[in-house]
Amino acid sequence: MTFFRQVNVVRLSLLILIFFAIGAWAWHKRMTDREQRTHFTVQDRLREYDPTAGARVKAFFEAAGVTYPPARIVLLGLKTERKLQIYASGPDGSLRFVHEYPIVTASGHLGPKLVEGDNQVPEGIYKIDSLNPNSLYHLALRVGYPNDWDQEQALKDGRKNLGGDIMIHGGAGSCGCLAMGDTVAEDLFVLVAHTGIANVRLLLSPVDFRARDLPQPMPSVPAWTNKLYTTLKAELAQLPTRREVH
């Protein structure tokens, strides 16, 4: 092997080593950054987003004439309309329409979630289990799916592996979750944190039963879905009429 060829081999080896070193450094940095990101607390996120998201939410409540933070809130997710509506009450206990956000993405079709991996957004009445300040989708509200009703029907049907980890989160991707975009996720995170998750009720409905009936034909759904929809109709009927907030 000539001297010049040996030099070229050494140079190539050095370039390969440098390439892998840079790659290893970049990987380590990504993992370090990710590890650091996964240690945010709810209070950390409130300090970060309250000045902006909090100001937006307070303006909505002021326009609606509801004290902020409210005594309780009802979140209404409408699958067909792709809307998430906020209703809230002050000390007097009466609910008022506060604001409406568009749902960026909601996977699946009309009908309840039945099993893990069906990519269905659940339908029913849920709690918010927790706030996730370290979501892969910016910020997230964890939905209390499956609830007692879901588990009872699954037992009757002989279904197992109902799935879980249903979130209302930022970003635009959905596998059974409601993707709201990052800015809206910040608003909802701050609102629920200040209201308290114990004071939040979530309704997830296939359509706005106050304005329309189910589309026909509907996808194949279990027989018990009719009872669920009757319950949801009654819940929606108790909500105040939406008014435009300027």
SELOVEX-696992 format. One line per 8 residues: number of its first residue (from 1); for each residue x, y, z of N, C-alpha, C, O. Coordinates in nm, 2 decimals. Atoms other than C-alpha are relative to their C-alpha. Layout:
% SELOVEX-696992
NUM> X:Y:Z:X:Y:Z:X:Y:Z:X:Y:Z; ...
***
This chain:
% SELOVEX-696992
1> 0.09:-0.12:0.00:0.00:0.00:0.00:0.09:0.12:0.00:0.18:0.13:0.08; -0.08:-0.12:0.01:0.15:0.33:-0.10:-0.03:0.10:0.12:-0.13:0.09:0.19; 0.01:-0.09:-0.11:0.21:0.61:0.15:-0.13:0.09:-0.01:-0.20:0.11:0.09; 0.12:-0.08:0.01:-0.07:0.83:0.00:-0.13:-0.08:0.02:-0.22:-0.02:0.07; 0.12:0.08:-0.03:-0.32:0.54:0.01:-0.02:-0.02:0.15:-0.13:-0.01:0.20; 0.01:0.01:-0.14:-0.23:0.49:0.37:-0.06:0.12:0.07:-0.14:0.12:0.16; 0.05:-0.13:-0.05:-0.29:0.86:0.44:-0.15:0.01:-0.02:-0.23:0.05:0.07; 0.14:-0.01:0.03:-0.63:0.84:0.27:-0.08:-0.09:0.09:-0.19:-0.05:0.13
9> 0.07:0.09:-0.08:-0.73:0.54:0.47:-0.01:0.05:0.14:-0.12:0.04:0.21; 0.01:-0.07:-0.14:-0.64:0.72:0.80:-0.10:0.11:0.00:-0.17:0.12:0.10; 0.09:-0.11:0.01:-0.83:1.02:0.69:-0.15:-0.05:0.00:-0.23:0.01:0.07; 0.14:0.06:0.00:-1.14:0.81:0.61:-0.04:-0.05:0.13:-0.15:-0.04:0.17; 0.02:0.06:-0.13:-1.11:0.63:0.94:-0.04:0.11:0.10:-0.13:0.10:0.18; 0.02:-0.12:-0.09:-1.09:0.97:1.12:-0.14:0.06:-0.03:-0.21:0.09:0.07; 0.13:-0.06:0.04:-1.40:1.10:0.93:-0.11:-0.09:0.05:-0.21:-0.04:0.10; 0.10:0.09:-0.05:-1.59:0.79:1.02:-0.02:0.01:0.15:-0.13:0.01:0.21
17> 0.01:-0.01:-0.15:-1.50:0.82:1.39:-0.06:0.13:0.04:-0.14:0.14:0.13; 0.06:-0.13:-0.03:-1.59:1.19:1.39:-0.15:0.00:-0.03:-0.23:0.05:0.05; 0.14:0.01:0.03:-1.92:1.11:1.22:-0.08:-0.07:0.11:-0.18:-0.03:0.16; 0.06:0.07:-0.10:-2.01:0.85:1.48:0.00:0.07:0.14:-0.09:0.07:0.22; -0.01:-0.08:-0.12:-1.89:1.08:1.76:-0.11:0.11:0.01:-0.17:0.13:0.11; 0.10:-0.11:0.01:-2.12:1.36:1.64:-0.14:-0.06:0.02:-0.22:-0.01:0.09; 0.13:0.07:-0.01:-2.41:1.11:1.61:-0.02:-0.04:0.14:-0.13:-0.02:0.19; 0.02:0.04:-0.14:-2.35:0.98:1.96:-0.03:0.12:0.09:-0.11:0.11:0.18
25> 0.02:-0.12:-0.08:-2.33:1.33:2.10:-0.14:0.05:-0.02:-0.21:0.09:0.07; 0.13:-0.05:0.03:-2.65:1.43:1.92:-0.11:-0.09:0.07:-0.21:-0.04:0.12; 0.09:0.09:-0.06:-2.83:1.12:2.05:0.00:0.02:0.15:-0.11:0.03:0.21; 0.00:-0.02:-0.15:-2.71:1.18:2.41:-0.07:0.13:0.03:-0.14:0.14:0.13; 0.07:-0.13:-0.02:-2.83:1.54:2.38:-0.15:-0.01:0.00:-0.22:0.04:0.08; 0.14:0.02:0.01:-3.17:1.44:2.27:-0.06:-0.08:0.12:-0.16:-0.04:0.17; 0.05:0.08:-0.12:-3.20:1.18:2.55:0.01:0.09:0.12:-0.08:0.08:0.21; -0.01:-0.09:-0.12:-3.08:1.44:2.80:-0.11:0.10:0.00:-0.17:0.13:0.11
33> 0.11:-0.10:0.01:-3.32:1.70:2.68:-0.13:-0.06:0.03:-0.22:0.00:0.10; 0.13:0.06:-0.02:-3.60:1.45:2.68:-0.02:-0.03:0.15:-0.12:-0.02:0.21; 0.00:0.03:-0.15:-3.51:1.34:3.04:-0.03:0.13:0.08:-0.11:0.12:0.17; 0.03:-0.12:-0.07:-3.51:1.70:3.15:-0.14:0.04:-0.02:-0.21:0.09:0.07; 0.14:-0.04:0.02:-3.85:1.76:2.98:-0.09:-0.08:0.08:-0.20:-0.03:0.11; 0.09:0.08:-0.07:-4.00:1.47:3.16:0.00:0.02:0.15:-0.06:-0.06:0.22; 0.00:-0.03:-0.14:-3.94:1.62:3.50:-0.08:0.13:0.03:-0.06:0.18:0.14; 0.08:-0.12:-0.03:-4.18:1.92:3.47:-0.11:-0.05:0.10:-0.17:-0.16:0.09
41> 0.11:0.02:-0.08:-4.44:1.94:3.74:-0.12:0.09:-0.05:-0.10:0.17:-0.14; 0.11:-0.09:0.04:-4.79:2.09:3.70:0.03:0.14:0.04:-0.01:0.23:-0.04; -0.03:-0.13:-0.04:-4.67:2.39:3.89:0.10:0.07:-0.09:0.09:0.19:-0.12; -0.09:-0.05:0.09:-4.38:2.43:3.66:-0.07:0.05:-0.13:-0.04:0.16:-0.18; 0.07:-0.04:0.12:-4.61:2.44:3.36:-0.10:0.12:0.03:-0.11:0.20:-0.06; 0.09:-0.11:-0.03:-4.85:2.68:3.53:0.09:0.13:0.00:0.04:0.23:-0.05; -0.09:-0.12:0.00:-4.56:2.92:3.59:0.04:0.04:-0.14:0.06:0.16:-0.17; -0.04:-0.02:0.13:-4.47:2.88:3.23:-0.11:0.06:-0.09:-0.09:0.15:-0.17
49> 0.11:-0.03:0.09:-4.81:2.92:3.07:-0.11:0.08:0.06:-0.20:0.14:-0.02; 0.10:-0.08:-0.05:-5.03:3.10:3.31:-0.01:0.14:-0.05:-0.11:0.20:-0.07; 0.00:-0.14:0.05:-4.92:3.45:3.20:-0.07:0.01:-0.14:-0.13:0.12:-0.17; 0.06:-0.02:0.13:-5.04:3.38:2.84:-0.13:-0.08:-0.01:-0.23:-0.02:-0.04; 0.12:0.08:0.00:-5.29:3.09:2.85:-0.10:0.05:0.10:-0.22:0.06:0.08; 0.09:-0.05:-0.11:-5.43:3.22:3.18:-0.07:0.12:-0.04:-0.19:0.14:-0.01; 0.06:-0.13:0.04:-5.49:3.56:3.03:-0.11:-0.02:-0.11:-0.21:0.04:-0.10; 0.10:0.03:0.10:-5.67:3.41:2.73:-0.13:-0.06:0.06:-0.24:-0.01:0.03
57> 0.11:0.07:-0.07:-5.89:3.19:2.95:-0.08:0.10:0.08:-0.21:0.10:0.08; 0.06:-0.10:-0.08:-5.97:3.47:3.19:-0.09:0.10:-0.08:-0.20:0.14:-0.04; 0.08:-0.09:0.09:-6.09:3.69:2.90:-0.13:-0.07:-0.05:-0.23:0.00:-0.05; 0.12:0.07:0.03:-6.33:3.42:2.79:-0.10:0.00:0.11:-0.22:0.02:0.09; 0.09:0.01:-0.12:-6.47:3.39:3.14:-0.06:0.14:0.03:-0.18:0.15:0.07; 0.05:-0.14:-0.02:-6.50:3.77:3.18:-0.11:0.03:-0.10:-0.21:0.09:-0.06; 0.10:-0.03:0.10:-6.69:3.79:2.85:-0.13:-0.08:0.03:-0.24:-0.03:0.00; 0.12:0.08:-0.03:-6.93:3.51:2.97:-0.06:0.04:0.13:-0.17:-0.01:0.16
65> 0.05:-0.04:-0.13:-6.98:3.67:3.31:0.01:-0.10:0.10:-0.08:-0.11:0.19; -0.03:0.11:-0.10:-6.84:3.38:3.51:0.12:0.03:0.07:0.23:0.06:0.01; -0.11:-0.02:-0.09:-6.61:3.41:3.80:0.11:-0.10:-0.04:0.09:-0.22:-0.06; -0.11:0.09:0.03:-6.26:3.27:3.73:0.10:0.00:0.12:0.13:0.11:0.18; 0.04:0.13:0.05:-6.15:3.02:3.84:-0.14:-0.04:0.04:-0.19:0.00:0.15; 0.14:0.03:-0.03:-6.50:2.87:3.83:-0.01:-0.11:0.11:0.09:-0.17:0.14; 0.02:0.10:-0.10:-6.65:2.65:4.09:0.00:-0.14:-0.06:0.04:-0.24:0.00; 0.00:0.13:0.07:-6.70:2.37:3.83:-0.01:0.03:-0.15:-0.05:0.14:-0.19
73> 0.01:-0.01:0.14:-6.67:2.31:3.46:-0.05:-0.13:-0.06:-0.03:-0.24:-0.01; 0.04:0.12:0.09:-6.83:2.08:3.20:0.06:0.02:-0.13:0.04:0.12:-0.20; -0.06:0.00:0.14:-6.63:2.00:2.89:-0.09:-0.09:-0.08:-0.11:-0.20:-0.05; 0.09:0.07:0.09:-6.85:1.89:2.60:0.08:-0.03:-0.13:0.10:0.07:-0.21; -0.06:0.03:0.12:-6.67:1.71:2.32:-0.09:-0.06:-0.10:-0.16:-0.16:-0.07; 0.09:0.04:0.10:-6.87:1.67:2.00:0.08:-0.05:-0.12:0.15:0.02:-0.19; -0.08:0.07:0.10:-6.73:1.42:1.75:-0.03:0.04:-0.14:0.05:0.07:-0.22; 0.04:-0.04:0.14:-6.93:1.51:1.44:0.03:0.14:-0.02:0.08:0.17:-0.13
81> -0.02:-0.14:0.02:-6.91:1.88:1.49:0.15:0.04:0.02:0.19:0.15:-0.02; -0.14:-0.03:-0.02:-6.54:1.86:1.59:0.02:0.12:0.09:0.10:0.21:0.05; 0.00:-0.11:-0.10:-6.59:2.10:1.88:0.02:-0.05:0.14:-0.03:-0.15:0.18; 0.00:0.02:-0.14:-6.50:2.11:2.24:-0.05:0.13:0.07:0.02:0.23:0.06; 0.06:-0.11:-0.06:-6.72:2.34:2.44:0.02:0.00:0.15:0.03:-0.10:0.21; -0.02:-0.02:-0.15:-6.67:2.48:2.79:-0.12:0.07:0.06:-0.16:0.17:0.01; 0.11:-0.06:-0.08:-6.95:2.54:3.03:0.05:0.01:0.15:0.13:-0.08:0.19; -0.05:-0.02:-0.14:-6.88:2.68:3.38:-0.10:0.06:0.09:-0.19:0.13:0.04
89> 0.09:-0.06:-0.09:-7.05:2.79:3.69:0.09:0.07:0.11:0.20:0.03:0.14; -0.06:-0.08:-0.11:-6.96:3.05:3.96:-0.06:-0.05:0.13:-0.11:-0.16:0.14; 0.05:0.04:-0.13:-7.07:3.05:4.32:-0.15:-0.03:0.00:-0.19:-0.11:0.09; 0.15:0.02:0.00:-7.44:3.05:4.23:-0.03:-0.14:-0.06:-0.15:-0.18:-0.04; 0.02:0.14:0.04:-7.40:2.70:4.07:-0.06:-0.01:-0.14:-0.06:-0.13:-0.19; 0.06:0.01:0.13:-7.57:2.78:3.74:0.11:0.00:-0.11:0.20:0.08:-0.11; -0.09:0.01:0.11:-7.38:2.68:3.42:-0.02:0.10:-0.10:-0.14:0.14:-0.13; 0.01:-0.09:0.12:-7.30:2.92:3.14:0.09:-0.05:-0.10:0.20:-0.10:-0.07
97> -0.09:0.02:0.11:-7.15:2.87:2.80:0.11:0.10:0.01:0.09:0.22:0.02; -0.11:-0.09:-0.01:-6.80:3.01:2.81:0.08:0.02:-0.13:0.10:0.13:-0.18; -0.08:-0.01:0.13:-6.61:2.92:2.49:0.00:-0.13:-0.07:-0.04:-0.23:-0.01; 0.00:0.12:0.08:-6.57:2.67:2.21:0.13:0.00:-0.08:0.17:0.10:-0.14; -0.13:0.02:0.07:-6.25:2.53:2.06:-0.03:-0.10:-0.11:-0.11:-0.20:-0.09; 0.01:0.11:0.11:-6.22:2.33:1.73:0.09:-0.11:0.05:0.20:-0.09:0.10; -0.08:0.12:-0.02:-6.09:1.98:1.77:0.08:-0.02:-0.13:0.02:-0.03:-0.24; -0.09:0.01:0.12:-5.79:1.95:1.53:-0.02:-0.14:-0.06:-0.04:-0.15:-0.18
105> 0.01:0.14:0.05:-5.80:1.57:1.50:-0.07:-0.09:0.11:-0.04:-0.08:0.23; 0.05:0.10:-0.08:-6.01:1.29:1.64:-0.02:-0.13:-0.08:-0.10:-0.13:-0.18; 0.00:0.12:0.09:-5.95:0.94:1.50:-0.13:-0.08:0.02:-0.21:-0.06:0.11; 0.11:0.09:-0.01:-6.21:0.67:1.44:-0.13:0.06:-0.06:-0.12:0.15:-0.14; 0.13:-0.04:0.06:-6.58:0.71:1.36:-0.10:0.01:0.12:-0.06:-0.01:0.23; 0.10:-0.01:-0.11:-6.91:0.75:1.55:-0.02:-0.14:0.06:-0.01:-0.24:0.00; 0.02:0.13:-0.08:-6.97:0.49:1.82:0.10:0.00:0.11:0.21:0.06:0.10; -0.09:0.01:-0.12:-6.81:0.41:2.16:0.13:-0.07:-0.03:0.14:-0.15:-0.12
113> -0.12:0.08:0.00:-6.46:0.28:2.22:-0.03:-0.13:0.06:-0.09:-0.14:0.17; 0.03:0.13:-0.04:-6.47:-0.09:2.26:0.12:-0.08:0.05:0.12:-0.15:0.15; -0.12:0.08:-0.03:-6.12:-0.24:2.26:0.13:0.08:-0.02:0.12:0.18:-0.10; -0.13:-0.06:0.03:-5.76:-0.14:2.27:0.04:-0.01:-0.15:0.03:-0.12:-0.21; -0.04:0.00:0.14:-5.63:-0.04:1.93:-0.10:0.03:-0.10:-0.07:0.03:-0.22; 0.10:-0.04:0.10:-5.96:0.05:1.77:0.00:0.14:-0.04:-0.07:0.18:-0.13; -0.01:-0.14:0.04:-5.86:0.41:1.75:-0.12:0.09:0.02:-0.14:0.19:-0.04; 0.12:-0.07:-0.02:-6.20:0.52:1.87:0.01:0.10:0.12:0.07:0.07:0.22
121> 0.02:-0.09:-0.11:-6.26:0.83:2.08:-0.12:-0.05:0.08:-0.22:-0.08:0.03; 0.11:0.06:-0.08:-6.47:0.71:2.37:-0.13:0.09:0.00:-0.12:0.21:-0.05; 0.12:-0.07:-0.01:-6.83:0.82:2.42:-0.06:-0.03:0.14:-0.07:-0.15:0.18; 0.06:0.02:-0.13:-6.99:0.88:2.76:0.03:0.11:0.09:0.06:0.22:0.04; -0.02:-0.10:-0.10:-6.95:1.07:3.08:0.12:-0.04:0.08:0.13:-0.15:0.14; -0.13:0.03:-0.05:-6.60:1.09:3.22:0.05:0.10:0.10:0.01:0.22:0.10; -0.08:-0.09:-0.09:-6.38:1.24:3.49:0.13:0.03:-0.07:0.17:-0.04:-0.17; -0.14:-0.03:0.03:-6.04:1.40:3.43:0.08:-0.06:0.11:0.08:-0.02:0.22
129> -0.08:0.07:-0.11:-5.80:1.16:3.61:0.12:0.08:0.04:0.15:0.08:0.16; -0.13:-0.07:-0.04:-5.49:1.38:3.60:0.04:0.09:-0.11:-0.01:0.09:-0.22; -0.07:-0.09:0.10:-5.29:1.65:3.42:0.14:-0.06:-0.02:0.21:-0.09:0.07; -0.14:0.05:0.04:-4.98:1.54:3.23:0.08:0.12:-0.05:0.06:0.17:-0.16; -0.09:-0.11:0.04:-4.72:1.82:3.22:0.12:-0.04:-0.09:0.19:0.04:-0.13; -0.11:0.06:0.08:-4.48:1.59:3.03:-0.04:-0.08:-0.12:0.03:-0.17:-0.16; 0.05:0.08:0.11:-4.69:1.47:2.75:0.09:0.01:-0.12:0.15:0.11:-0.15; -0.07:-0.01:0.13:-4.53:1.38:2.42:-0.07:0.09:-0.10:-0.01:0.13:-0.20
137> 0.08:-0.10:0.09:-4.80:1.60:2.27:-0.02:0.13:0.08:-0.14:0.18:0.10; 0.00:-0.13:-0.07:-4.71:1.91:2.47:-0.06:-0.01:0.14:0.02:-0.03:0.23; 0.06:0.01:-0.13:-4.96:1.91:2.75:-0.13:-0.09:-0.01:-0.18:-0.09:-0.12; 0.12:0.09:0.02:-5.25:1.67:2.82:-0.08:-0.01:0.13:-0.04:0.01:0.24; 0.10:0.03:-0.11:-5.56:1.60:3.03:-0.03:-0.15:-0.02:-0.07:-0.19:-0.13; 0.03:0.14:0.01:-5.60:1.23:3.10:-0.15:-0.03:0.03:-0.20:0.01:0.14; 0.15:0.03:-0.01:-5.96:1.11:3.05:-0.01:-0.13:0.08:0.06:-0.23:0.06; 0.02:0.12:-0.09:-6.10:0.86:3.30:-0.07:-0.11:-0.08:-0.18:-0.16:-0.03
145> 0.05:0.11:0.07:-6.17:0.59:3.04:0.09:-0.12:0.03:0.22:-0.11:0.03; 0.14:0.03:0.00:-6.28:0.32:3.09:-0.06:0.03:0.13:0.00:0.01:0.24; 0.07:-0.03:-0.12:-6.54:0.43:3.34:-0.08:-0.12:0.04:-0.07:-0.23:-0.02; 0.08:0.12:-0.05:-6.77:0.20:3.54:-0.10:-0.05:-0.10:-0.11:-0.17:-0.12; 0.10:0.05:0.10:-7.03:0.19:3.26:0.08:-0.08:-0.11:0.03:-0.18:-0.15; -0.08:0.06:0.10:-6.76:0.10:3.00:0.04:-0.15:0.05:0.02:-0.24:-0.03; -0.04:0.13:-0.05:-6.64:-0.19:3.22:-0.11:-0.09:0.02:-0.10:-0.21:0.00; 0.12:0.08:-0.01:-6.99:-0.31:3.30:-0.04:-0.06:-0.13:-0.08:-0.18:-0.14
153> 0.04:0.05:0.14:-7.08:-0.33:2.93:0.10:-0.10:-0.05:0.06:-0.20:-0.12; -0.10:0.09:0.05:-6.75:-0.50:2.85:-0.01:-0.14:0.07:0.00:-0.24:0.00; 0.01:0.12:-0.07:-6.81:-0.76:3.12:-0.12:-0.08:-0.06:-0.11:-0.20:-0.08; 0.12:0.07:0.06:-7.16:-0.84:2.97:0.03:-0.05:-0.14:-0.02:-0.16:-0.18; -0.03:0.04:0.14:-7.02:-0.85:2.62:0.11:-0.11:-0.01:0.13:-0.17:-0.11; -0.12:0.09:0.00:-6.72:-1.07:2.72:0.12:0.07:-0.07:0.21:-0.01:-0.12; -0.11:-0.07:0.05:-6.48:-0.80:2.60:0.11:0.02:0.10:0.08:0.05:0.22; -0.11:-0.03:-0.09:-6.13:-0.76:2.75:0.09:0.10:-0.08:0.07:0.13:-0.19
161> -0.10:-0.09:0.06:-5.84:-0.52:2.69:-0.07:0.12:-0.07:-0.07:0.14:-0.19; 0.08:-0.11:0.04:-6.06:-0.21:2.67:0.09:0.12:-0.05:0.04:0.21:-0.11; -0.08:-0.11:0.04:-5.76:0.02:2.61:0.00:0.10:0.11:-0.06:0.09:0.22; -0.01:-0.11:-0.10:-5.68:0.34:2.80:0.09:0.11:-0.06:0.11:0.12:-0.18; -0.09:-0.11:0.04:-5.44:0.63:2.80:-0.07:0.10:-0.10:0.00:0.14:-0.20; 0.08:-0.09:0.09:-5.71:0.85:2.63:0.03:0.14:0.06:0.01:0.17:0.18; -0.04:-0.13:-0.04:-5.60:1.21:2.64:-0.07:0.11:-0.08:-0.11:0.09:-0.19; 0.03:-0.12:0.07:-5.71:1.56:2.55:0.14:0.07:0.00:0.18:0.12:0.10
169> -0.14:-0.04:0.00:-5.37:1.69:2.43:0.03:0.10:-0.11:-0.06:0.13:-0.19; -0.04:-0.08:0.10:-5.18:1.92:2.21:0.04:-0.07:-0.13:0.01:-0.19:-0.14; -0.04:0.07:0.13:-5.04:1.85:1.86:-0.12:-0.02:-0.09:-0.23:0.03:-0.07; 0.10:0.02:0.10:-5.24:1.72:1.57:-0.02:-0.15:-0.03:-0.10:-0.18:-0.12; 0.02:0.14:0.03:-5.22:1.34:1.59:-0.09:-0.07:0.11:-0.09:-0.03:0.22; 0.10:0.07:-0.09:-5.49:1.11:1.74:0.00:-0.15:-0.02:-0.01:-0.19:-0.14; 0.03:0.15:0.01:-5.52:0.74:1.82:-0.10:-0.02:0.11:-0.08:-0.10:0.21; 0.10:0.01:-0.10:-5.84:0.77:2.02:-0.01:0.12:0.09:-0.09:0.12:0.18
177> 0.00:-0.12:-0.08:-5.76:1.10:2.17:-0.06:0.12:-0.07:-0.09:0.11:-0.19; 0.04:-0.13:0.06:-5.87:1.46:2.11:0.12:0.08:-0.01:0.18:0.13:0.09; -0.11:-0.08:0.03:-5.59:1.65:1.95:-0.05:0.14:-0.02:-0.12:0.17:-0.11; 0.05:-0.13:0.00:-5.64:2.02:2.02:0.09:0.11:-0.05:0.06:0.22:-0.06; -0.10:-0.10:0.03:-5.32:2.19:1.91:0.06:0.05:0.13:0.00:0.05:0.23; -0.08:-0.03:-0.12:-5.06:2.32:2.15:-0.06:0.12:0.08:-0.07:0.12:0.20; 0.05:-0.12:-0.06:-5.21:2.66:2.22:-0.13:-0.03:0.08:-0.14:0.01:0.20; 0.13:0.03:-0.08:-5.56:2.52:2.32:0.04:-0.10:0.11:-0.02:-0.09:0.22
185> -0.04:0.09:-0.11:-5.39:2.24:2.52:0.05:0.08:0.12:0.02:0.05:0.24; -0.05:-0.09:-0.11:-5.22:2.52:2.72:-0.12:0.06:0.08:-0.12:0.07:0.20; 0.12:-0.06:-0.06:-5.56:2.69:2.78:-0.07:-0.10:0.09:-0.10:-0.07:0.20; 0.08:0.10:-0.07:-5.73:2.37:2.89:0.08:-0.05:0.13:0.02:-0.07:0.23; -0.09:0.05:-0.11:-5.43:2.26:3.11:-0.01:0.10:0.12:-0.03:0.07:0.23; 0.00:-0.11:-0.11:-5.43:2.60:3.30:-0.14:0.01:0.06:-0.15:0.02:0.18; 0.14:-0.01:-0.05:-5.81:2.61:3.33:-0.03:-0.12:0.09:-0.08:-0.09:0.20; 0.03:0.11:-0.09:-5.84:2.26:3.47:0.09:0.00:0.13:0.04:-0.04:0.23
193> -0.09:-0.01:-0.12:-5.54:2.31:3.70:-0.06:0.09:0.10:-0.06:0.06:0.22; 0.05:-0.10:-0.09:-5.70:2.62:3.85:-0.14:-0.04:0.06:-0.18:-0.01:0.17; 0.13:0.04:-0.05:-6.05:2.47:3.87:0.01:-0.12:0.09:-0.07:-0.14:0.18; -0.02:0.12:-0.07:-5.93:2.14:4.01:-0.07:-0.12:-0.07:-0.19:-0.11:-0.11; 0.05:0.11:0.08:-5.98:1.80:3.84:-0.13:-0.06:0.06:-0.21:-0.12:-0.01; 0.12:0.05:-0.07:-6.24:1.70:4.10:-0.13:0.08:-0.04:-0.24:0.03:-0.02; 0.11:-0.08:0.03:-6.46:1.98:3.97:-0.03:0.01:-0.15:-0.09:0.10:-0.20; 0.01:0.00:0.15:-6.44:1.89:3.60:-0.08:-0.13:-0.04:-0.06:-0.24:0.01
201> 0.08:0.11:0.06:-6.70:1.67:3.41:0.02:0.01:-0.15:0.01:0.12:-0.21; -0.02:0.00:0.14:-6.64:1.56:3.06:-0.11:-0.09:-0.07:-0.13:-0.20:-0.03; 0.10:0.07:0.08:-6.91:1.46:2.81:0.05:-0.02:-0.14:0.10:0.08:-0.20; -0.04:0.03:0.14:-6.81:1.29:2.49:-0.11:-0.06:-0.08:-0.16:-0.17:-0.04; 0.13:0.03:0.06:-7.10:1.27:2.25:0.03:-0.02:-0.15:0.11:0.06:-0.21; -0.02:0.02:0.14:-7.12:1.14:1.89:-0.05:0.12:-0.08:0.02:0.16:-0.19; 0.05:-0.12:0.07:-7.33:1.45:1.78:-0.05:0.09:0.11:-0.06:0.05:0.23; 0.07:-0.09:-0.09:-7.48:1.75:1.94:-0.15:-0.03:-0.01:-0.22:0.02:-0.09
209> 0.14:0.05:0.00:-7.82:1.59:2.03:-0.10:0.12:0.01:-0.21:0.10:-0.02; 0.09:-0.12:-0.01:-7.96:1.94:2.09:-0.04:0.06:-0.13:-0.14:0.13:-0.15; 0.02:-0.07:0.13:-7.93:2.03:1.73:-0.03:-0.10:-0.11:-0.08:-0.06:-0.22; 0.02:0.10:0.11:-7.94:1.70:1.53:-0.01:-0.14:0.05:0.02:-0.16:0.17; 0.01:0.14:-0.03:-8.01:1.33:1.53:0.13:-0.07:-0.05:0.21:-0.01:-0.12; -0.11:0.08:0.05:-7.76:1.06:1.46:-0.01:-0.01:-0.15:-0.12:-0.03:-0.20; 0.00:0.02:0.14:-7.66:1.03:1.10:-0.04:-0.14:-0.04:-0.01:-0.23:0.04; 0.03:0.14:0.04:-7.79:0.73:0.91:0.06:-0.02:-0.14:0.05:0.07:-0.23
217> -0.01:0.11:-0.09:-7.67:0.48:0.84:0.12:0.02:0.10:0.22:0.08:0.07; -0.11:0.00:-0.10:-7.46:0.45:1.16:0.08:-0.12:-0.01:0.04:-0.23:-0.06; -0.08:0.12:0.00:-7.17:0.22:1.19:-0.06:-0.10:0.10:-0.14:-0.06:0.19; 0.05:0.10:-0.09:-7.24:-0.11:1.37:0.04:0.03:0.14:0.16:0.04:0.16; -0.03:-0.02:-0.14:-7.26:-0.05:1.74:-0.08:-0.10:0.09:-0.18:-0.15:0.04; 0.07:0.09:-0.09:-7.36:-0.26:2.04:-0.14:0.05:0.03:-0.17:0.17:0.03; 0.14:-0.03:-0.03:-7.73:-0.27:2.14:-0.01:0.10:0.12:-0.10:0.18:0.12; 0.01:-0.08:-0.11:-7.65:-0.10:2.47:0.03:0.15:-0.03:0.01:0.24:0.05
225> -0.04:-0.14:0.04:-7.53:0.21:2.28:-0.13:0.09:0.00:-0.11:0.21:0.03; 0.13:-0.08:-0.01:-7.90:0.33:2.26:-0.02:0.05:0.13:-0.06:0.17:0.15; 0.02:-0.05:-0.13:-7.92:0.35:2.63:0.11:0.11:0.04:0.07:0.21:0.10; -0.10:-0.10:-0.02:-7.59:0.54:2.64:-0.04:0.13:-0.06:-0.02:0.24:0.00; 0.03:-0.12:0.07:-7.71:0.79:2.38:-0.12:0.07:0.07:-0.13:0.19:0.06; 0.12:-0.06:-0.07:-8.04:0.84:2.57:0.05:0.08:0.12:0.01:0.19:0.15; -0.06:-0.07:-0.12:-7.83:0.93:2.88:0.07:0.13:-0.05:0.06:0.24:0.02; -0.07:-0.12:0.04:-7.61:1.17:2.68:-0.10:0.11:-0.05:-0.07:0.23:-0.03
233> 0.10:-0.10:0.04:-7.92:1.34:2.52:-0.05:0.07:0.12:-0.06:0.20:0.12; 0.05:-0.07:-0.12:-8.05:1.41:2.87:0.10:0.09:0.06:0.07:0.20:0.11; -0.11:-0.09:-0.05:-7.71:1.55:2.98:0.01:0.12:-0.08:0.02:0.23:-0.02; -0.01:-0.12:0.09:-7.69:1.78:2.68:-0.11:0.09:0.02:-0.10:0.21:0.00; 0.12:-0.08:-0.01:-8.04:1.90:2.73:0.00:0.09:0.12:-0.07:0.19:0.13; -0.01:-0.08:-0.12:-7.95:2.03:3.07:0.10:0.12:-0.01:0.11:0.21:0.07; -0.10:-0.10:0.02:-7.67:2.25:2.93:-0.07:0.13:-0.05:-0.17:0.12:-0.13; 0.06:-0.12:0.05:-7.76:2.62:2.87:0.02:0.02:-0.15:0.12:-0.04:-0.21
241> -0.01:-0.03:0.14:-7.81:2.74:2.52:0.13:0.08:-0.03:0.16:0.17:0.04; -0.13:-0.07:0.03:-7.48:2.84:2.36:-0.04:0.14:-0.05:-0.13:0.17:-0.12; 0.02:-0.14:0.05:-7.45:3.22:2.31:0.14:0.04:-0.06:0.24:-0.01:-0.01; -0.12:-0.05:0.06:-7.19:3.39:2.10:0.07:0.10:0.10:0.00:0.18:0.15; -0.07:-0.09:-0.09:-6.92:3.56:2.30:0.10:0.08:-0.08:0.18:0.03:-0.16; -0.08:-0.09:0.08:-6.75:3.86:2.14:0.10:0.07:0.09:0.18:0.15:0.04
***
